[in-house]
Amino acid sequence: MKAIFEVKTILADWAPPFKKDITTEEYTASENEGFDRIQGNGNDETVFKVIQVQGDRVKVQYSNLFTPKTSGEHHGNNKTIWVSKGNEEVLSYLWGEKGMTKKIVYKGIAPTEMSNRFTQTDSNEAEESEENESTEEITDETKEPKNETPMTNLFDQA
């Protein structure tokens, strides 16, 4: 089972004009799979790792380089947090050239791969219907024009 996360990264200068760079990325990860990386300032490691998926909430382990902005019951001593679906958890990294904040939101369980695939018969049927459509178009263009009565000017008939 794969979980979908949205991670917003905010990099802020320590000095004026205190410019902020904000990026938002979406990740899909299975249990025991890491995602998002912190690089630079001597660091190159995974920020988050999925520990457990439980439907509407996910237990995520975070890097030792980060500290949760809020302390609560859902934060473990082993650098883990429970992220509930739709709720944002905020972590900070204050030891770099720029201040970094990560905002993680659990968006839900990823749809199964089977829903994205066609079965062999479905794809064959689709190909056949495309061929039929293209044949119809060609035959419509090559047919002789139907015998239509020409438009007459109504004023000439008077």
Secondary structure, DSSP 8 states (H G I E B T S, - for coil): -EEEEEEEEEEE-SSTT--EEEEEEEEEEETT-EEEEEEETTEEEEEEEEEEEETTEEEEEE-TT-EESS--TTB-TTSEEEEEBT-EEEEEE-SSSSEEEEEEEEEEE---GGGG---HHHHHHHHHHHHHHHHHHHHHHHS----------TTTT-
